[in-house]
Amino acid sequence: MKKLVVLFLTLGLLMGCAPTTPTVEVDIEDIAQAIKDEYGDDYAPSLDYDETYMVERLGIESGWVEAFFGQGPTFSTSSDELIIIKATEGNVAKVVAAMQEYQRYLKEESFQYPMNMPRVQNAMLVSEGDYVVFVLVGKFFEYPSDGSDYDEQEEIDFVKAQFQRGVDVFKSFFE
């Protein structure tokens, strides 16, 4: 009897040391829809990205990805993009590194209209577990039309707040 009690106590202690938070499984289409709903009419991407785009433009190998959602601008004057990826086990770091390189490319090498520069410079890349999101969507900053002074920091703060909305929705799926 004593051995049985010791066995149960030992198992209880060992189980107490094991992680109790299960891995969250989320359909990335649900995340995408929730983000689109958050932005409403301020969600502009309309061109669906496919696997070819993911591999050739983003530099993400198909084997690194379990699920992919990507939408971007139909017209070159826009910079809006939303990319959500569920990486295969053990590949989230590769996906994040590829997306960081893509973000660097957008900031430093791609052609961007001046109105898009604050947006591109402040796009948000976030990961939670095996999921990665790149948010470059939201309402555009409205420049003063009444002759008042333009404040660049005010525009940057506005853009960051717009992108944070999408990040907050993304993170809400993992709480």
PyRosetta script that sets phi, psi and omega in degrees:
from pyrosetta import init, pose_from_sequence

init()
pose = pose_from_sequence("MKKLVVLFLTLGLLMGCAPTTPTVEVDIEDIAQAIKDEYGDDYAPSLDYDETYMVERLGIESGWVEAFFGQGPTFSTSSDELIIIKATEGNVAKVVAAMQEYQRYLKEESFQYPMNMPRVQNAMLVSEGDYVVFVLVGKFFEYPSDGSDYDEQEEIDFVKAQFQRGVDVFKSFFE")
pose.set_psi(1, -43.5)
pose.set_omega(1, 179.3)
pose.set_phi(2, -61.2)
pose.set_psi(2, -38.6)
pose.set_omega(2, 179.5)
pose.set_phi(3, -63.7)
pose.set_psi(3, -38.7)
pose.set_omega(3, 179.0)
pose.set_phi(4, -65.2)
pose.set_psi(4, -42.1)
pose.set_omega(4, 178.0)
pose.set_phi(5, -64.0)
pose.set_psi(5, -44.2)
pose.set_omega(5, 179.4)
pose.set_phi(6, -63.0)
pose.set_psi(6, -41.1)
pose.set_omega(6, 178.9)
pose.set_phi(7, -61.1)
pose.set_psi(7, -47.3)
pose.set_omega(7, 179.5)
pose.set_phi(8, -64.2)
pose.set_psi(8, -40.5)
pose.set_omega(8, 177.3)
pose.set_phi(9, -63.0)
pose.set_psi(9, -43.7)
pose.set_omega(9, 179.7)
pose.set_phi(10, -63.0)
pose.set_psi(10, -45.9)
pose.set_omega(10, 178.0)
pose.set_phi(11, -61.9)
pose.set_psi(11, -40.6)
pose.set_omega(11, 177.9)
pose.set_phi(12, -61.9)
pose.set_psi(12, -42.4)
pose.set_omega(12, 178.0)
pose.set_phi(13, -65.3)
pose.set_psi(13, -44.0)
pose.set_omega(13, 179.9)
pose.set_phi(14, -63.8)
pose.set_psi(14, -40.3)
pose.set_omega(14, 178.8)
pose.set_phi(15, -68.1)
pose.set_psi(15, -31.3)
pose.set_omega(15, 177.2)
pose.set_phi(16, -66.1)
pose.set_psi(16, -25.3)
pose.set_omega(16, 180.0)
pose.set_phi(17, -84.9)
pose.set_psi(17, -20.1)
pose.set_omega(17, -178.0)
pose.set_phi(18, -75.6)
pose.set_psi(18, 148.3)
pose.set_omega(18, 176.9)
pose.set_phi(19, -60.8)
pose.set_psi(19, 135.5)
pose.set_omega(19, -178.6)
pose.set_phi(20, -104.7)
pose.set_psi(20, -10.0)
pose.set_omega(20, -179.7)
pose.set_phi(21, -85.1)
pose.set_psi(21, 115.6)
pose.set_omega(21, 179.6)
pose.set_phi(22, -71.5)
pose.set_psi(22, 155.3)
pose.set_omega(22, 175.8)
pose.set_phi(23, -66.3)
pose.set_psi(23, 131.7)
pose.set_omega(23, -179.0)
pose.set_phi(24, -80.9)
pose.set_psi(24, 128.9)
pose.set_omega(24, 175.8)
pose.set_phi(25, -109.7)
pose.set_psi(25, 121.2)
pose.set_omega(25, -176.9)
pose.set_phi(26, -132.0)
pose.set_psi(26, 140.6)
pose.set_omega(26, 174.0)
pose.set_phi(27, -79.3)
pose.set_psi(27, 120.8)
pose.set_omega(27, -176.4)
pose.set_phi(28, -65.5)
pose.set_psi(28, -22.7)
pose.set_omega(28, 175.0)
pose.set_phi(29, -65.2)
pose.set_psi(29, -34.4)
pose.set_omega(29, 176.6)
pose.set_phi(30, -66.5)
pose.set_psi(30, -41.4)
pose.set_omega(30, 177.3)
pose.set_phi(31, -61.8)
pose.set_psi(31, -48.8)
pose.set_omega(31, -178.8)
pose.set_phi(32, -58.0)
pose.set_psi(32, -45.4)
pose.set_omega(32, -179.0)
pose.set_phi(33, -64.1)
pose.set_psi(33, -40.2)
pose.set_omega(33, 179.0)
pose.set_phi(34, -64.6)
pose.set_psi(34, -38.4)
pose.set_omega(34, 177.8)
pose.set_phi(35, -67.3)
pose.set_psi(35, -44.4)
pose.set_omega(35, 177.4)
pose.set_phi(36, -59.2)
pose.set_psi(36, -43.1)
pose.set_omega(36, 178.9)
pose.set_phi(37, -62.3)
pose.set_psi(37, -39.2)
pose.set_omega(37, 179.2)
pose.set_phi(38, -59.4)
pose.set_psi(38, -43.1)
pose.set_omega(38, -176.4)
pose.set_phi(39, -84.2)
pose.set_psi(39, -25.5)
pose.set_omega(39, -179.4)
pose.set_phi(40, 56.1)
pose.set_psi(40, -126.7)
pose.set_omega(40, -178.2)
pose.set_phi(41, -68.0)
pose.set_psi(41, -12.3)
pose.set_omega(41, 179.0)
pose.set_phi(42, -87.4)
pose.set_psi(42, 3.2)
pose.set_omega(42, 176.0)
pose.set_phi(43, -91.3)
pose.set_psi(43, 111.8)
pose.set_omega(43, -172.9)
pose.set_phi(44, -102.4)
pose.set_psi(44, -25.2)
pose.set_omega(44, -177.1)
pose.set_phi(45, -58.0)
pose.set_psi(45, 137.5)
pose.set_omega(45, -178.9)
pose.set_phi(46, -139.4)
pose.set_psi(46, -6.1)
pose.set_omega(46, 179.6)
pose.set_phi(47, -97.4)
pose.set_psi(47, 119.3)
pose.set_omega(47, 179.1)
pose.set_phi(48, -75.8)
pose.set_psi(48, 133.0)
pose.set_omega(48, 174.1)
pose.set_phi(49, -88.8)
pose.set_psi(49, 144.3)
pose.set_omega(49, 178.6)
pose.set_phi(50, -115.0)
pose.set_psi(50, -175.1)
pose.set_omega(50, -178.0)
pose.set_phi(51, -61.9)
pose.set_psi(51, -36.7)
pose.set_omega(51, 178.4)
pose.set_phi(52, -60.5)
pose.set_psi(52, -43.8)
pose.set_omega(52, 177.9)
pose.set_phi(53, -62.0)
pose.set_psi(53, -44.4)
pose.set_omega(53, -178.7)
pose.set_phi(54, -58.4)
pose.set_psi(54, -44.4)
pose.set_omega(54, -176.7)
pose.set_phi(55, -76.2)
pose.set_psi(55, -51.3)
pose.set_omega(55, -172.7)
pose.set_phi(56, -78.6)
pose.set_psi(56, -37.8)
pose.set_omega(56, -176.1)
pose.set_phi(57, -93.7)
pose.set_psi(57, -40.8)
pose.set_omega(57, -178.0)
pose.set_phi(58, -90.3)
pose.set_psi(58, -16.8)
pose.set_omega(58, 179.7)
pose.set_phi(59, 73.7)
pose.set_psi(59, 27.9)
pose.set_omega(59, -178.3)
pose.set_phi(60, -106.3)
pose.set_psi(60, 121.5)
pose.set_omega(60, 180.0)
pose.set_phi(61, -71.8)
pose.set_psi(61, 142.4)
pose.set_omega(61, -179.0)
pose.set_phi(62, -55.9)
pose.set_psi(62, -37.1)
pose.set_omega(62, -178.6)
pose.set_phi(63, -68.0)
pose.set_psi(63, -14.1)
pose.set_omega(63, 179.0)
pose.set_phi(64, -85.5)
pose.set_psi(64, -9.2)
pose.set_omega(64, -167.8)
pose.set_phi(65, -121.7)
pose.set_psi(65, 129.9)
pose.set_omega(65, 172.6)
pose.set_phi(66, -91.4)
pose.set_psi(66, -38.7)
pose.set_omega(66, 179.6)
pose.set_phi(67, -147.3)
pose.set_psi(67, 145.7)
pose.set_omega(67, -176.2)
pose.set_phi(68, -139.5)
pose.set_psi(68, 135.2)
pose.set_omega(68, 170.4)
pose.set_phi(69, -132.4)
pose.set_psi(69, 129.7)
pose.set_omega(69, 176.2)
pose.set_phi(70, -149.4)
pose.set_psi(70, 134.8)
pose.set_omega(70, 172.9)
pose.set_phi(71, -139.3)
pose.set_psi(71, 143.6)
pose.set_omega(71, 179.6)
pose.set_phi(72, -142.5)
pose.set_psi(72, -167.3)
pose.set_omega(72, -174.8)
pose.set_phi(73, -76.6)
pose.set_psi(73, 142.3)
pose.set_omega(73, 173.4)
pose.set_phi(74, -80.7)
pose.set_psi(74, -33.1)
pose.set_omega(74, -177.5)
pose.set_phi(75, -110.7)
pose.set_psi(75, 146.4)
pose.set_omega(75, -175.3)
pose.set_phi(76, -69.9)
pose.set_psi(76, -13.6)
pose.set_omega(76, 179.3)
pose.set_phi(77, -77.7)
pose.set_psi(77, -12.5)
pose.set_omega(77, -179.8)
pose.set_phi(78, -100.3)
pose.set_psi(78, 154.4)
pose.set_omega(78, 177.4)
pose.set_phi(79, -119.6)
pose.set_psi(79, -1.3)
pose.set_omega(79, -172.3)
pose.set_phi(80, -63.3)
pose.set_psi(80, 130.7)
pose.set_omega(80, 177.2)
pose.set_phi(81, -147.1)
pose.set_psi(81, 146.7)
pose.set_omega(81, 170.0)
pose.set_phi(82, -134.4)
pose.set_psi(82, 123.0)
pose.set_omega(82, 179.7)
pose.set_phi(83, -129.7)
pose.set_psi(83, 128.6)
pose.set_omega(83, 178.1)
pose.set_phi(84, -130.4)
pose.set_psi(84, 131.6)
pose.set_omega(84, -176.5)
pose.set_phi(85, -133.9)
pose.set_psi(85, 135.8)
pose.set_omega(85, 167.4)
pose.set_phi(86, -106.4)
pose.set_psi(86, 113.9)
pose.set_omega(86, -178.3)
pose.set_phi(87, -79.0)
pose.set_psi(87, 150.6)
pose.set_omega(87, 172.5)
pose.set_phi(88, -71.3)
pose.set_psi(88, 159.4)
pose.set_omega(88, -175.8)
pose.set_phi(89, -53.3)
pose.set_psi(89, 129.1)
pose.set_omega(89, 177.5)
pose.set_phi(90, 83.2)
pose.set_psi(90, 2.5)
pose.set_omega(90, -176.1)
pose.set_phi(91, -116.1)
pose.set_psi(91, 5.9)
pose.set_omega(91, -177.7)
pose.set_phi(92, -62.6)
pose.set_psi(92, -36.5)
pose.set_omega(92, 179.9)
pose.set_phi(93, -63.6)
pose.set_psi(93, -37.0)
pose.set_omega(93, 177.8)
pose.set_phi(94, -67.4)
pose.set_psi(94, -41.6)
pose.set_omega(94, 179.0)
pose.set_phi(95, -64.5)
pose.set_psi(95, -45.3)
pose.set_omega(95, 179.3)
pose.set_phi(96, -61.4)
pose.set_psi(96, -44.0)
pose.set_omega(96, -180.0)
pose.set_phi(97, -62.0)
pose.set_psi(97, -42.1)
pose.set_omega(97, 178.2)
pose.set_phi(98, -64.5)
pose.set_psi(98, -40.5)
pose.set_omega(98, 178.9)
pose.set_phi(99, -69.6)
pose.set_psi(99, -33.6)
pose.set_omega(99, 175.3)
pose.set_phi(100, -64.7)
pose.set_psi(100, -39.2)
pose.set_omega(100, 177.5)
pose.set_phi(101, -66.3)
pose.set_psi(101, -40.4)
pose.set_omega(101, 177.0)
pose.set_phi(102, -62.5)
pose.set_psi(102, -43.5)
pose.set_omega(102, 178.6)
pose.set_phi(103, -62.9)
pose.set_psi(103, -41.6)
pose.set_omega(103, 176.8)
pose.set_phi(104, -61.0)
pose.set_psi(104, -44.0)
pose.set_omega(104, 178.3)
pose.set_phi(105, -57.8)
pose.set_psi(105, -47.0)
pose.set_omega(105, -179.9)
pose.set_phi(106, -59.1)
pose.set_psi(106, -42.8)
pose.set_omega(106, -176.8)
pose.set_phi(107, -71.6)
pose.set_psi(107, -39.5)
pose.set_omega(107, -167.9)
pose.set_phi(108, -107.9)
pose.set_psi(108, -23.8)
pose.set_omega(108, -172.1)
pose.set_phi(109, -123.9)
pose.set_psi(109, -28.6)
pose.set_omega(109, -175.1)
pose.set_phi(110, -75.9)
pose.set_psi(110, 154.7)
pose.set_omega(110, 174.6)
pose.set_phi(111, -78.0)
pose.set_psi(111, 127.5)
pose.set_omega(111, 177.8)
pose.set_phi(112, -132.8)
pose.set_psi(112, 138.0)
pose.set_omega(112, 173.4)
pose.set_phi(113, -68.4)
pose.set_psi(113, 147.5)
pose.set_omega(113, -177.3)
pose.set_phi(114, -52.6)
pose.set_psi(114, -36.2)
pose.set_omega(114, -179.4)
pose.set_phi(115, -65.3)
pose.set_psi(115, -21.2)
pose.set_omega(115, -178.1)
pose.set_phi(116, -93.9)
pose.set_psi(116, -12.9)
pose.set_omega(116, -174.8)
pose.set_phi(117, -58.2)
pose.set_psi(117, -47.7)
pose.set_omega(117, 178.6)
pose.set_phi(118, -61.0)
pose.set_psi(118, -32.1)
pose.set_omega(118, 179.2)
pose.set_phi(119, -70.4)
pose.set_psi(119, -50.3)
pose.set_omega(119, -178.5)
pose.set_phi(120, -63.0)
pose.set_psi(120, -41.1)
pose.set_omega(120, -178.4)
pose.set_phi(121, -65.5)
pose.set_psi(121, -22.5)
pose.set_omega(121, -174.6)
pose.set_phi(122, -117.2)
pose.set_psi(122, 14.3)
pose.set_omega(122, 176.9)
pose.set_phi(123, -55.6)
pose.set_psi(123, 151.0)
pose.set_omega(123, -175.0)
pose.set_phi(124, -113.9)
pose.set_psi(124, 132.2)
pose.set_omega(124, 177.3)
pose.set_phi(125, -120.8)
pose.set_psi(125, 119.5)
pose.set_omega(125, -174.4)
pose.set_phi(126, -136.5)
pose.set_psi(126, 147.0)
pose.set_omega(126, 174.2)
pose.set_phi(127, -129.3)
pose.set_psi(127, 149.4)
pose.set_omega(127, 175.4)
pose.set_phi(128, -138.6)
pose.set_psi(128, 113.1)
pose.set_omega(128, -177.6)
pose.set_phi(129, 59.6)
pose.set_psi(129, -125.3)
pose.set_omega(129, 180.0)
pose.set_phi(130, -92.0)
pose.set_psi(130, 7.5)
pose.set_omega(130, -175.6)
pose.set_phi(131, -105.9)
pose.set_psi(131, 141.3)
pose.set_omega(131, -179.6)
pose.set_phi(132, -131.9)
pose.set_psi(132, 138.9)
pose.set_omega(132, 176.0)
pose.set_phi(133, -130.8)
pose.set_psi(133, 141.1)
pose.set_omega(133, 174.3)
pose.set_phi(134, -121.1)
pose.set_psi(134, 117.0)
pose.set_omega(134, -174.8)
pose.set_phi(135, -114.7)
pose.set_psi(135, 118.6)
pose.set_omega(135, 175.4)
pose.set_phi(136, -141.0)
pose.set_psi(136, 57.8)
pose.set_omega(136, -178.0)
pose.set_phi(137, -139.4)
pose.set_psi(137, 158.2)
pose.set_omega(137, 176.2)
pose.set_phi(138, 140.0)
pose.set_psi(138, 177.3)
pose.set_omega(138, -179.9)
pose.set_phi(139, -63.7)
pose.set_psi(139, 146.0)
pose.set_omega(139, 176.9)
pose.set_phi(140, -84.3)
pose.set_psi(140, 146.9)
pose.set_omega(140, 176.3)
pose.set_phi(141, -65.4)
pose.set_psi(141, 137.8)
pose.set_omega(141, 177.7)
pose.set_phi(142, -100.0)
pose.set_psi(142, 114.7)
pose.set_omega(142, -179.5)
pose.set_phi(143, -71.0)
pose.set_psi(143, 146.5)
pose.set_omega(143, -178.6)
pose.set_phi(144, -59.1)
pose.set_psi(144, 130.0)
pose.set_omega(144, 178.0)
pose.set_phi(145, -108.9)
pose.set_psi(145, 0.6)
pose.set_omega(145, -176.8)
pose.set_phi(146, -98.0)
pose.set_psi(146, 11.1)
pose.set_omega(146, 179.6)
pose.set_phi(147, 87.8)
pose.set_psi(147, -2.8)
pose.set_omega(147, 178.7)
pose.set_phi(148, -73.5)
pose.set_psi(148, 163.4)
pose.set_omega(148, -176.8)
pose.set_phi(149, -69.1)
pose.set_psi(149, 140.2)
pose.set_omega(149, 174.9)
pose.set_phi(150, -81.6)
pose.set_psi(150, 134.9)
pose.set_omega(150, 179.7)
pose.set_phi(151, -116.6)
pose.set_psi(151, 107.8)
pose.set_omega(151, -177.3)
pose.set_phi(152, -59.6)
pose.set_psi(152, -40.7)
pose.set_omega(152, -179.7)
pose.set_phi(153, -64.7)
pose.set_psi(153, -34.8)
pose.set_omega(153, 177.1)
pose.set_phi(154, -62.6)
pose.set_psi(154, -40.5)
pose.set_omega(154, 177.5)
pose.set_phi(155, -64.9)
pose.set_psi(155, -45.1)
pose.set_omega(155, 179.5)
pose.set_phi(156, -60.9)
pose.set_psi(156, -45.1)
pose.set_omega(156, 178.8)
pose.set_phi(157, -61.8)
pose.set_psi(157, -39.8)
pose.set_omega(157, 178.9)
pose.set_phi(158, -63.3)
pose.set_psi(158, -48.3)
pose.set_omega(158, -179.6)
pose.set_phi(159, -60.0)
pose.set_psi(159, -46.3)
pose.set_omega(159, 179.6)
pose.set_phi(160, -60.6)
pose.set_psi(160, -40.0)
pose.set_omega(160, 179.0)
pose.set_phi(161, -65.5)
pose.set_psi(161, -37.1)
pose.set_omega(161, 177.5)
pose.set_phi(162, -63.3)
pose.set_psi(162, -46.5)
pose.set_omega(162, -178.5)
pose.set_phi(163, -68.7)
pose.set_psi(163, -33.7)
pose.set_omega(163, -179.7)
pose.set_phi(164, -62.1)
pose.set_psi(164, -30.5)
pose.set_omega(164, 177.4)
pose.set_phi(165, -56.4)
pose.set_psi(165, -46.6)
pose.set_omega(165, 179.1)
pose.set_phi(166, -67.1)
pose.set_psi(166, -40.2)
pose.set_omega(166, 177.8)
pose.set_phi(167, -62.5)
pose.set_psi(167, -42.5)
pose.set_omega(167, 180.0)
pose.set_phi(168, -62.2)
pose.set_psi(168, -40.9)
pose.set_omega(168, 177.4)
pose.set_phi(169, -63.4)
pose.set_psi(169, -46.1)
pose.set_omega(169, 178.1)
pose.set_phi(170, -55.5)
pose.set_psi(170, -51.0)
pose.set_omega(170, -177.5)
pose.set_phi(171, -64.8)
pose.set_psi(171, -28.4)
pose.set_omega(171, -178.5)
pose.set_phi(172, -62.4)
pose.set_psi(172, -23.1)
pose.set_omega(172, 178.9)
pose.set_phi(173, -73.7)
pose.set_psi(173, -12.3)
pose.set_omega(173, -174.3)
pose.set_phi(174, -116.0)
pose.set_psi(174, 10.3)
pose.set_omega(174, -179.5)
pose.set_phi(175, -84.2)
pose.dump_pdb("model.pdb")
